[in-house]
Amino acid sequence: MISRTLAANIVATLVALQGCTVTPGTTTLTDQQTATAIPAADPALDHFIAWIPRDKAQTAAVAKALTHITLGNAREQTAAELCHGSPVINGKVTGSIGPLRVLAPLTAGGYPAWYYRISQQPGLHGCTENDNRRFYQILQANLPVWMNIKTAENRISTALDLPE
């Protein structure tokens, strides 16, 4: 008898809590910002811009970590390809925005995403065989489609042409 009562209570609790959940692939509009609410990027800086799908990162902390790990791996791969493995040092990081809960732009599929932008002083140091533009082009090719680079000089975009 106790097990039936316990089972009935569990079922009642689960039914009551069902309305509090969000099923995967859906999102509530009250918990996210529109892309137009994102602060403008300073054109004098280089920017690494990520639109991390929320199915890859369920929290802001995970989105931030995933962005830094992805960017670090892409830098290492690019340095190995262009700089004979010498470490490449970027300019000083001046700030970041996010991660913010948003919908990715419609051109990218309009999926629920985390927007995270890392801004830094322009330029790279340590890869004397190649100019910054070439390095950034290869770096962009080594990044996933949800991340792009906007340089201070000009924009290198992904095939999705994601906005800043």
MDTraj code that builds the backbone (N, CA, C; nanometers):
import mdtraj as md
import numpy as np

residues = "MET ILE SER ARG THR LEU ALA ALA ASN ILE VAL ALA THR LEU VAL ALA LEU GLN GLY CYS THR VAL THR PRO GLY THR THR THR LEU THR ASP GLN GLN THR ALA THR ALA ILE PRO ALA ALA ASP PRO ALA LEU ASP HIS PHE ILE ALA TRP ILE PRO ARG ASP LYS ALA GLN THR ALA ALA VAL ALA LYS ALA LEU THR HIS ILE THR LEU GLY ASN ALA ARG GLU GLN THR ALA ALA GLU LEU CYS HIS GLY SER PRO VAL ILE ASN GLY LYS VAL THR GLY SER ILE GLY PRO LEU ARG VAL LEU ALA PRO LEU THR ALA GLY GLY TYR PRO ALA TRP TYR TYR ARG ILE SER GLN GLN PRO GLY LEU HIS GLY CYS THR GLU ASN ASP ASN ARG ARG PHE TYR GLN ILE LEU GLN ALA ASN LEU PRO VAL TRP MET ASN ILE LYS THR ALA GLU ASN ARG ILE SER THR ALA LEU ASP LEU PRO GLU".split()
xyz = np.array([
    [0.0810, -0.1186, 0.0000],
    [0.0000, 0.0000, 0.0000],
    [0.0860, 0.1261, 0.0000],
    [0.1937, 0.1217, 0.0778],
    [0.2825, 0.2382, 0.0845],
    [0.3475, 0.2629, -0.0508],
    [0.3868, 0.1563, -0.1209],
    [0.4515, 0.1745, -0.2500],
    [0.3547, 0.2329, -0.3527],
    [0.2250, 0.1956, -0.3467],
    [0.1270, 0.2553, -0.4387],
    [0.1087, 0.4036, -0.4093],
    [0.1043, 0.4387, -0.2821],
    [0.0896, 0.5788, -0.2431],
    [0.2125, 0.6589, -0.2874],
    [0.3294, 0.6007, -0.2655],
    [0.4533, 0.6664, -0.3075],
    [0.4567, 0.6836, -0.4585],
    [0.4193, 0.5790, -0.5311],
    [0.4166, 0.5866, -0.6781],
    [0.3170, 0.6928, -0.7242],
    [0.2013, 0.6992, -0.6605],
    [0.1007, 0.7991, -0.6979],
    [0.1520, 0.9403, -0.6714],
    [0.2217, 0.9590, -0.5594],
    [0.2792, 1.0903, -0.5282],
    [0.3867, 1.1291, -0.6290],
    [0.4694, 1.0344, -0.6682],
    [0.5749, 1.0624, -0.7667],
    [0.5124, 1.1017, -0.9001],
    [0.4118, 1.0264, -0.9435],
    [0.3449, 1.0573, -1.0696],
    [0.2798, 1.1954, -1.0627],
    [0.2121, 1.2248, -0.9532],
    [0.1472, 1.3557, -0.9385],
    [0.2497, 1.4683, -0.9411],
    [0.3623, 1.4469, -0.8752],
    [0.4695, 1.5477, -0.8738],
    [0.5265, 1.5681, -1.0130],
    [0.5524, 1.4591, -1.0851],
    [0.6072, 1.4704, -1.2203],
    [0.5109, 1.5414, -1.3148],
    [0.3823, 1.5111, -1.3023],
    [0.2830, 1.5779, -1.3858],
    [0.2792, 1.7268, -1.3531],
    [0.2854, 1.7605, -1.2244],
    [0.2829, 1.9017, -1.1838],
    [0.4064, 1.9756, -1.2316],
    [0.5216, 1.9102, -1.2280],
    [0.6464, 1.9751, -1.2682],
    [0.6646, 1.9807, -1.4189],
    [0.5890, 1.9043, -1.4912],
    [0.6027, 1.9004, -1.6358],
    [0.5874, 2.0387, -1.6981],
    [0.5007, 2.1201, -1.6433],
    [0.4819, 2.2549, -1.6949],
    [0.5987, 2.3468, -1.6681],
    [0.6897, 2.3090, -1.5802],
    [0.8050, 2.3918, -1.5473],
    [0.9244, 2.3646, -1.6360],
    [0.9158, 2.2641, -1.7192],
    [1.0306, 2.2260, -1.8000],
    [1.0193, 2.2827, -1.9396],
    [1.1329, 2.2879, -2.0054],
    [1.1380, 2.3250, -2.1457],
    [1.1956, 2.2055, -2.2183],
    [1.1259, 2.1553, -2.3160],
    [1.1745, 2.0392, -2.3873],
    [1.2900, 2.0781, -2.4775],
    [1.3835, 1.9852, -2.5034],
    [1.4961, 2.0172, -2.5907],
    [1.4482, 2.0661, -2.7259],
    [1.5181, 2.1660, -2.7773],
    [1.4827, 2.2218, -2.9066],
    [1.3812, 2.3336, -2.8986],
    [1.3276, 2.3600, -2.7780],
    [1.2354, 2.4714, -2.7631],
    [1.2958, 2.5703, -2.6657],
    [1.2423, 2.6879, -2.6637],
    [1.2952, 2.7902, -2.5756],
    [1.1851, 2.8889, -2.5432],
    [1.1940, 2.9512, -2.4288],
    [1.0971, 3.0547, -2.3950],
    [1.1547, 3.1891, -2.4372],
    [1.0706, 3.2759, -2.4851],
    [1.1180, 3.4052, -2.5322],
    [1.1574, 3.4972, -2.4180],
    [1.1110, 3.4717, -2.2978],
    [1.1400, 3.5614, -2.1867],
    [1.2809, 3.5452, -2.1325],
    [1.3499, 3.4385, -2.1691],
    [1.4824, 3.4148, -2.1124],
    [1.5953, 3.4494, -2.2081],
    [1.5666, 3.5190, -2.3145],
    [1.6718, 3.5494, -2.4109],
    [1.6564, 3.6900, -2.4661],
    [1.7678, 3.7399, -2.5173],
    [1.7675, 3.8727, -2.5775],
    [1.7620, 3.8572, -2.7284],
    [1.7168, 3.9608, -2.7943],
    [1.7229, 3.9596, -2.9397],
    [1.8633, 4.0030, -2.9801],
    [1.9036, 3.9637, -3.0992],
    [2.0374, 3.9978, -3.1471],
    [2.0561, 4.1491, -3.1548],
    [1.9469, 4.2244, -3.1715],
    [1.9592, 4.3698, -3.1789],
    [1.9921, 4.4319, -3.0431],
    [1.9736, 4.3571, -2.9342],
    [2.0036, 4.4080, -2.8001],
    [2.1507, 4.3910, -2.7632],
    [2.2289, 4.3285, -2.8501],
    [2.3707, 4.3059, -2.8227],
    [2.4465, 4.4372, -2.8465],
    [2.5310, 4.4789, -2.7508],
    [2.6068, 4.6033, -2.7683],
    [2.6945, 4.5990, -2.8939],
    [2.7077, 4.7130, -2.9577],
    [2.7886, 4.7229, -3.0792],
    [2.9347, 4.6919, -3.0497],
    [3.0024, 4.6371, -3.1495],
    [3.1439, 4.6036, -3.1375],
    [3.2286, 4.7249, -3.1759],
    [3.3360, 4.7471, -3.1040],
    [3.4289, 4.8564, -3.1334],
    [3.5052, 4.8221, -3.2615],
    [3.4941, 4.9031, -3.3668],
    [3.5603, 4.8706, -3.4935],
    [3.7126, 4.8772, -3.4862],
    [3.7686, 4.9336, -3.3810],
    [3.9139, 4.9426, -3.3680],
    [3.9748, 4.8158, -3.3074],
    [3.8916, 4.7179, -3.2722],
    [3.9409, 4.5963, -3.2079],
    [3.9148, 4.4740, -3.2950],
    [3.9887, 4.3668, -3.2678],
    [3.9598, 4.2362, -3.3265],
    [3.8565, 4.1692, -3.2370],
    [3.7649, 4.0937, -3.2982],
    [3.6588, 4.0278, -3.2218],
    [3.6475, 3.8814, -3.2623],
    [3.6355, 3.7951, -3.1637],
    [3.6030, 3.6548, -3.1845],
    [3.4578, 3.6404, -3.1394],
    [3.3701, 3.6054, -3.2323],
    [3.2268, 3.6085, -3.2077],
    [3.1709, 3.4670, -3.2193],
    [3.1068, 3.4225, -3.1122],
    [3.0516, 3.2872, -3.1107],
    [2.9000, 3.2924, -3.0934],
    [2.8323, 3.2096, -3.1690],
    [2.6879, 3.1863, -3.1571],
    [2.6743, 3.0382, -3.1221],
    [2.7062, 3.0020, -2.9990],
    [2.7128, 2.8620, -2.9572],
    [2.5711, 2.8045, -2.9482],
    [2.5433, 2.6963, -3.0211],
    [2.4110, 2.6335, -3.0084],
    [2.3888, 2.5864, -2.8646],
    [2.2704, 2.6135, -2.8125],
    [2.2429, 2.5748, -2.6736],
    [2.2343, 2.4250, -2.6547],
    [2.2223, 2.3489, -2.7626],
    [2.2276, 2.2039, -2.7441],
    [2.3717, 2.1564, -2.7263],
    [2.4689, 2.2414, -2.7539],
    [2.6097, 2.2101, -2.7276],
    [2.6547, 2.2607, -2.5910],
    [2.5881, 2.3628, -2.5413],
    [2.6241, 2.4228, -2.4119],
    [2.4958, 2.4658, -2.3415],
    [2.4606, 2.3959, -2.2365],
    [2.3342, 2.4242, -2.1691],
    [2.3413, 2.5435, -2.0739],
    [2.4620, 2.5833, -2.0324],
    [2.4761, 2.6961, -1.9413],
    [2.5743, 2.7977, -1.9983],
    [2.5691, 2.9186, -1.9435],
    [2.6612, 3.0241, -1.9869],
    [2.8067, 2.9858, -1.9586],
    [2.8317, 2.9236, -1.8452],
    [2.9689, 2.8840, -1.8101],
    [3.0237, 2.7823, -1.9097],
    [2.9406, 2.6876, -1.9492],
    [2.9838, 2.5872, -2.0469],
    [3.0061, 2.6534, -2.1826],
    [2.9195, 2.7460, -2.2206],
    [2.9349, 2.8170, -2.3480],
    [3.0666, 2.8947, -2.3510],
    [3.0978, 2.9609, -2.2414],
    [3.2224, 3.0380, -2.2328],
    [3.3435, 2.9451, -2.2429],
    [3.3406, 2.8362, -2.1680],
    [3.4517, 2.7403, -2.1710],
    [3.4665, 2.6792, -2.3100],
    [3.3542, 2.6400, -2.3708],
    [3.3590, 2.5805, -2.5042],
    [3.4192, 2.6770, -2.6054],
    [3.3850, 2.8037, -2.5953],
    [3.4396, 2.9046, -2.6865],
    [3.5910, 2.9156, -2.6696],
    [3.6373, 2.9262, -2.5465],
    [3.7814, 2.9411, -2.5232],
    [3.8583, 2.8160, -2.5652],
    [3.8044, 2.6990, -2.5379],
    [3.8711, 2.5747, -2.5778],
    [3.8754, 2.5624, -2.7295],
    [3.7628, 2.5912, -2.7940],
    [3.7555, 2.5840, -2.9402],
    [3.8530, 2.6817, -3.0041],
    [3.8565, 2.8031, -2.9532],
    [3.9475, 2.9043, -3.0066],
    [4.0928, 2.8649, -2.9832],
    [4.1243, 2.8137, -2.8657],
    [4.2606, 2.7690, -2.8366],
    [4.3048, 2.6561, -2.9278],
    [4.2169, 2.5590, -2.9503],
    [4.2506, 2.4485, -3.0402],
    [4.2715, 2.4967, -3.1830],
    [4.1867, 2.5888, -3.2288],
    [4.2001, 2.6422, -3.3646],
    [4.3302, 2.7219, -3.3785],
    [4.3668, 2.7976, -3.2751],
    [4.4939, 2.8719, -3.2790],
    [4.6121, 2.7770, -3.2887],
    [4.6098, 2.6714, -3.2075],
    [4.7191, 2.5730, -3.2119],
    [4.7285, 2.5076, -3.3486],
    [4.6148, 2.4688, -3.4049],
    [4.6133, 2.4055, -3.5366],
    [4.6655, 2.5015, -3.6433],
    [4.6245, 2.6266, -3.6365],
    [4.6692, 2.7267, -3.7332],
    [4.8176, 2.7540, -3.7187],
    [4.8667, 2.7643, -3.5959],
    [5.0098, 2.7859, -3.5729],
    [5.0907, 2.6682, -3.6256],
    [5.0396, 2.5471, -3.6088],
    [5.1096, 2.4290, -3.6605],
    [5.1166, 2.4325, -3.8132],
    [5.0086, 2.4782, -3.8769],
    [5.0032, 2.4836, -4.0231],
    [5.0911, 2.5939, -4.0804],
    [5.0893, 2.7108, -4.0184],
    [5.1546, 2.8281, -4.0775],
    [5.2861, 2.8692, -4.0123],
    [5.3043, 2.8367, -3.8885],
    [5.4156, 2.8942, -3.8116],
    [5.5122, 2.7872, -3.7591],
    [5.5092, 2.6711, -3.8190],
    [5.5967, 2.5613, -3.7765],
    [5.5816, 2.5297, -3.6287],
    [5.4615, 2.5461, -3.5770],
    [5.4318, 2.5124, -3.4384],
    [5.4696, 2.6173, -3.3361],
    [5.5316, 2.7305, -3.3783],
    [5.5660, 2.8352, -3.2820],
    [5.4383, 2.8922, -3.2222],
    [5.4411, 2.9214, -3.0944],
    [5.3202, 2.9779, -3.0341],
    [5.2884, 3.1159, -3.0916],
    [5.1610, 3.1432, -3.1051],
    [5.1142, 3.2721, -3.1552],
    [5.0429, 3.3418, -3.0409],
    [5.0792, 3.4654, -3.0181],
    [5.0201, 3.5426, -2.9101],
    [4.9319, 3.6500, -2.9723],
    [4.8097, 3.6577, -2.9250],
    [4.7173, 3.7603, -2.9722],
    [4.7395, 3.8888, -2.8934],
    [4.6744, 3.9942, -2.9397],
    [4.6767, 4.1202, -2.8666],
    [4.6076, 4.1061, -2.7320],
    [4.6198, 4.2076, -2.6507],
    [4.5610, 4.2082, -2.5172],
    [4.4087, 4.2073, -2.5256],
    [4.3463, 4.1179, -2.4486],
    [4.2007, 4.1134, -2.4427],
    [4.1526, 4.2389, -2.3706],
    [4.0596, 4.3090, -2.4334],
    [4.0088, 4.4334, -2.3748],
    [3.8719, 4.4171, -2.3114],
    [3.8045, 4.3071, -2.3411],
    [3.6740, 4.2845, -2.2819],
    [3.5985, 4.1747, -2.3523],
    [3.4817, 4.1461, -2.2993],
    [3.3950, 4.0463, -2.3615],
    [3.2496, 4.0822, -2.3329],
    [3.1626, 4.0293, -2.4145],
    [3.0185, 4.0452, -2.3978],
    [2.9598, 3.9049, -2.3909],
    [2.8840, 3.8780, -2.2875],
    [2.8152, 3.7513, -2.2771],
    [2.8859, 3.6517, -2.1876],
    [2.8426, 3.5295, -2.2035],
    [2.7431, 3.4748, -2.2940],
    [2.6012, 3.5235, -2.2624],
    [2.5297, 3.5584, -2.3709],
    [2.3914, 3.6042, -2.3624],
    [2.3016, 3.5025, -2.4309],
    [2.1862, 3.4765, -2.3708],
    [2.0884, 3.3854, -2.4333],
    [2.0192, 3.4615, -2.5461],
    [2.0331, 3.4107, -2.6675],
    [1.9748, 3.4755, -2.7853],
    [1.9260, 3.3691, -2.8834],
    [1.8613, 3.4147, -2.9862],
    [1.8382, 3.3304, -3.1029],
    [1.9427, 3.3709, -3.2052],
    [2.0096, 3.2734, -3.2636],
    [2.1072, 3.3033, -3.3685],
    [2.0344, 3.3710, -3.4845],
    [2.1070, 3.4464, -3.5647],
    [2.0426, 3.5129, -3.6792],
    [1.9731, 3.4113, -3.7700],
    [1.8702, 3.4560, -3.8376],
    [1.7966, 3.3679, -3.9288],
    [1.8866, 3.3114, -4.0373],
    [1.9872, 3.3880, -4.0810],
    [2.0793, 3.3388, -4.1836],
    [2.1585, 3.2179, -4.1354],
    [2.1677, 3.2025, -4.0034],
    [2.2387, 3.0884, -3.9457],
    [2.1428, 2.9786, -3.9029],
    [2.0141, 3.0015, -3.9165],
    [1.9166, 2.9001, -3.8799],
    [1.8247, 2.9395, -3.7667],
    [1.8488, 3.0532, -3.7028],
    [1.7616, 3.1017, -3.5969],
    [1.7509, 3.0086, -3.4771],
    [1.8548, 2.9327, -3.4499],
    [1.8524, 2.8364, -3.3396],
    [1.8776, 2.9049, -3.2046],
    [1.8317, 2.8453, -3.0945],
    [1.8635, 2.8985, -2.9617],
    [2.0146, 2.8920, -2.9405],
    [2.0735, 3.0040, -2.8988],
    [2.2193, 3.0112, -2.8917],
    [2.2640, 3.0935, -2.7714],
    [2.3923, 3.0836, -2.7472],
    [2.4621, 3.1741, -2.6545],
    [2.5470, 3.2652, -2.7414],
    [2.5351, 3.3943, -2.7230],
    [2.6208, 3.4903, -2.7932],
    [2.7353, 3.5254, -2.6994],
    [2.8581, 3.5110, -2.7490],
    [2.9756, 3.5444, -2.6689],
    [3.0788, 3.6086, -2.7606],
    [3.1210, 3.7297, -2.7245],
    [3.2185, 3.8034, -2.8056],
    [3.3389, 3.8376, -2.7198],
    [3.4570, 3.8023, -2.7692],
    [3.5832, 3.8371, -2.7041],
    [3.6484, 3.9452, -2.7898],
    [3.6816, 4.0587, -2.7294],
    [3.7422, 4.1701, -2.8020],
    [3.8860, 4.1874, -2.7543],
    [3.9736, 4.2197, -2.8481],
    [4.1150, 4.2355, -2.8126],
    [4.1829, 4.3377, -2.9027],
    [4.2973, 4.3837, -2.8564],
    [4.3785, 4.4731, -2.9384],
    [4.4151, 4.3987, -3.0659],
    [4.4183, 4.4672, -3.1797],
    [4.4449, 4.3994, -3.3067],
    [4.5861, 4.3428, -3.3150],
    [4.5961, 4.2393, -3.3947],
    [4.7262, 4.1857, -3.4310],
    [4.7662, 4.0591, -3.3582],
    [4.8643, 3.9931, -3.4191],
    [4.9214, 3.8702, -3.3672],
    [5.0724, 3.8860, -3.3601],
    [5.1327, 3.8107, -3.2708],
    [5.2786, 3.8150, -3.2576],
    [5.3308, 3.6721, -3.2516],
    [5.4422, 3.6466, -3.3195],
    [5.5050, 3.5164, -3.3097],
    [5.5065, 3.4357, -3.4375],
    [5.4379, 3.4779, -3.5405],
    [5.4348, 3.4047, -3.6666],
    [5.4873, 3.4977, -3.7760],
    [5.6168, 3.5099, -3.7828],
    [5.6788, 3.6072, -3.8736],
    [5.6692, 3.5676, -4.0209],
    [5.6425, 3.4386, -4.0493],
    [5.6356, 3.3947, -4.1890],
    [5.5080, 3.4397, -4.2589],
    [5.4057, 3.4754, -4.1845],
    [5.2764, 3.5087, -4.2435],
    [5.2229, 3.6391, -4.1860],
    [5.1459, 3.7084, -4.2682],
    [5.0833, 3.8305, -4.2180],
    [4.9563, 3.7958, -4.1406],
    [4.9051, 3.8943, -4.0686],
    [4.7859, 3.8728, -3.9863],
    [4.6662, 3.8276, -4.0686],
    [4.6486, 3.8854, -4.1851],
    [4.5318, 3.8507, -4.2670],
    [4.5325, 3.7030, -4.3033],
    [4.6453, 3.6537, -4.3466],
    [4.6560, 3.5111, -4.3829],
    [4.6311, 3.4227, -4.2601],
    [4.6887, 3.4611, -4.1467],
    [4.6698, 3.3827, -4.0251],
    [4.5220, 3.3788, -3.9874],
    [4.4552, 3.4939, -3.9917],
    [4.3138, 3.4989, -3.9555],
    [4.2276, 3.4182, -4.0541],
    [4.2626, 3.4171, -4.1816],
    [4.1875, 3.3380, -4.2785],
    [4.1969, 3.1889, -4.2471],
    [4.3172, 3.1421, -4.2166],
    [4.3337, 3.0004, -4.1830],
    [4.2691, 2.9708, -4.0476],
    [4.2822, 3.0625, -3.9523],
    [4.2185, 3.0449, -3.8225],
    [4.0674, 3.0326, -3.8392],
    [4.0074, 3.1177, -3.9223],
    [3.8630, 3.1103, -3.9473],
    [3.8256, 2.9750, -4.0056],
    [3.9068, 2.9237, -4.0968],
    [3.8794, 2.7932, -4.1571],
    [3.8857, 2.6809, -4.0540],
    [3.9628, 2.6994, -3.9471],
    [3.9764, 2.5983, -3.8427],
    [3.8716, 2.6113, -3.7323],
    [3.7843, 2.7106, -3.7416],
    [3.6796, 2.7302, -3.6418],
    [3.5492, 2.6671, -3.6887],
    [3.4622, 2.6281, -3.5962],
    [3.3317, 2.5748, -3.6372],
    [3.2456, 2.6859, -3.6973],
    [3.1383, 2.6466, -3.7651],
    [3.0537, 2.7452, -3.8337],
    [2.9851, 2.8410, -3.7375],
    [2.9747, 2.8065, -3.6105],
    [2.9078, 2.8941, -3.5149],
    [3.0007, 3.0010, -3.4570],
    [3.1218, 3.0084, -3.5066],
    [3.2168, 3.1080, -3.4553],
    [3.2831, 3.1799, -3.5717],
    [3.2952, 3.3124, -3.5614],
    [3.3643, 3.3859, -3.6667],
    [3.4537, 3.4950, -3.6090],
    [3.5312, 3.5531, -3.6978],
    [3.6285, 3.6555, -3.6605],
    [3.5936, 3.7840, -3.7334],
    [3.5972, 3.8925, -3.6613],
    [3.5852, 4.0242, -3.7232],
    [3.7112, 4.1001, -3.6836],
    [3.7947, 4.1285, -3.7810],
    [3.9198, 4.1974, -3.7511],
    [3.8993, 4.3482, -3.7518],
    [3.9927, 4.4172, -3.6921],
    [3.9876, 4.5634, -3.6892],
    [4.0018, 4.6199, -3.8301],
    [4.0780, 4.5532, -3.9126],
    [4.1020, 4.6039, -4.0475],
    [3.9841, 4.5770, -4.1401],
    [3.9353, 4.4529, -4.1396],
    [3.8236, 4.4138, -4.2246],
    [3.7639, 4.2857, -4.1698],
    [3.6582, 4.2423, -4.2310],
    [3.5847, 4.1272, -4.1790],
    [3.6178, 4.0017, -4.2567],
    [3.6450, 3.8956, -4.1832],
    [3.6576, 3.7623, -4.2415],
    [3.5378, 3.6861, -4.1884],
    [3.4469, 3.6447, -4.2747],
    [3.3238, 3.5836, -4.2259],
    [3.3131, 3.4382, -4.2689],
    [3.2254, 3.3672, -4.2033],
    [3.1991, 3.2287, -4.2395],
    [3.1019, 3.2256, -4.3546],
    [3.0759, 3.1096, -4.4039],
    [2.9806, 3.0937, -4.5129],
    [2.8407, 3.1375, -4.4692],
    [2.8138, 3.1330, -4.3404],
    [2.6830, 3.1753, -4.2899],
    [2.6711, 3.3269, -4.2826],
    [2.7827, 3.3973, -4.2929],
    [2.7861, 3.5424, -4.2830],
    [2.7127, 3.5899, -4.1573],
    [2.7580, 3.5388, -4.0441],
    [2.6956, 3.5740, -3.9161],
    [2.7235, 3.7188, -3.8819],
    [2.6249, 3.7897, -3.8307],
    [2.6478, 3.9288, -3.7895],
    [2.7300, 3.9341, -3.6625],
    [2.7828, 4.0481, -3.6344],
    [2.8610, 4.0631, -3.5126],
    [2.7707, 4.0675, -3.3954],
])
top = md.Topology()
chain = top.add_chain()
for i, resn in enumerate(residues, 1):
    res = top.add_residue(resn, chain, resSeq=i)
    for name in ("N", "CA", "C"):
        top.add_atom(name, md.element.get_by_symbol(name[0]), res)
traj = md.Trajectory(xyz[None], top)
